[in-house]
């Protein structure tokens, strides 16, 4: 039973992640959002700034970060989750 719930939860979450990613991609292509060239965390200038979603229920609310900072954010989230302090 636990595996069924996990598979369902994973499917729902994966769908939200994909949907949010596509929403940002469409908004950038349509000119509704502008992808910056400066990381909002470290100030690094990069042509490949990524949008980090803190909440997938707000698909166009992103923090623009470089790949390195994006990776650090997700590592911190995983640590919080393991400690049981994730929101």
C-alpha positions as CSV (number, residue, x, y, z in Angstrom):
1,X,0.0,0.0,0.0
2,X,2.8,2.4,0.9
3,X,4.2,2.0,-2.6
4,X,0.9,2.9,-4.3
5,X,0.8,6.2,-2.3
6,X,4.4,6.9,-3.1
7,X,3.9,6.3,-6.8
8,X,0.8,8.5,-6.8
9,X,2.5,11.3,-4.9
10,X,5.5,11.1,-7.2
11,X,3.2,11.3,-10.3
12,X,1.4,14.3,-8.9
13,X,4.6,16.1,-7.9
14,X,6.3,15.3,-11.2
15,X,3.3,16.7,-13.1
16,X,3.4,19.9,-11.0
17,X,7.1,20.3,-11.6
18,X,6.8,19.7,-15.4
19,X,3.8,22.0,-15.6
20,X,5.7,24.8,-13.7
21,X,8.8,24.4,-15.9
22,X,6.7,24.6,-19.1
23,X,4.8,27.7,-17.8
24,X,8.1,29.6,-17.2
25,X,9.5,28.4,-20.5
26,X,6.3,29.6,-22.4
27,X,6.3,33.0,-20.5
28,X,10.0,33.6,-21.4
29,X,9.4,32.7,-25.0
30,X,6.3,35.0,-25.2
31,X,8.2,37.9,-23.6
32,X,6.0,37.8,-20.5
33,X,9.0,37.0,-18.3
34,X,12.6,38.1,-18.8
35,X,15.3,35.6,-17.9
36,X,18.1,37.7,-16.3
37,X,21.8,37.1,-16.9
38,X,22.7,37.7,-13.2
39,X,22.2,35.1,-10.4
40,X,20.0,36.6,-7.7
41,X,22.0,34.7,-5.0
42,X,25.6,35.1,-5.8
43,X,25.6,37.8,-8.5
44,X,27.4,35.6,-11.1
45,X,26.8,36.6,-14.7
46,X,25.7,33.7,-16.8
47,X,23.9,33.0,-20.0
48,X,22.2,30.0,-18.4
49,X,20.3,31.4,-15.4
50,X,17.7,28.9,-14.1
51,X,14.3,29.5,-12.5
52,X,14.0,27.9,-9.1
53,X,10.4,27.2,-7.9
54,X,10.0,27.5,-4.1
55,X,6.4,26.4,-4.6
56,X,5.1,24.6,-7.6
57,X,1.5,25.9,-7.1
58,X,2.9,29.3,-8.1
59,X,4.4,28.4,-11.5
60,X,5.5,31.8,-12.5
61,X,7.0,32.7,-9.2
62,X,10.7,31.8,-9.6
63,X,14.0,32.8,-8.1
64,X,16.5,33.3,-11.0
65,X,19.8,31.6,-10.0
66,X,22.9,30.1,-11.7
67,X,23.2,26.3,-11.9
68,X,25.6,26.2,-9.0
69,X,23.3,28.1,-6.6
70,X,20.3,26.1,-7.9
71,X,22.1,22.9,-7.0
72,X,22.9,24.3,-3.5
73,X,19.3,25.3,-2.9
74,X,18.1,21.7,-3.7
75,X,20.9,20.2,-1.5
76,X,19.7,22.4,1.4
77,X,16.1,21.4,0.8
78,X,17.0,17.7,0.9
79,X,18.9,18.2,4.1
80,X,15.9,20.0,5.7
81,X,13.6,17.2,4.5
82,X,15.9,14.5,6.0
83,X,15.9,16.5,9.4
84,X,12.1,16.8,9.2
85,X,12.3,20.6,9.1
86,X,11.2,21.1,5.4
87,X,8.1,23.3,4.9
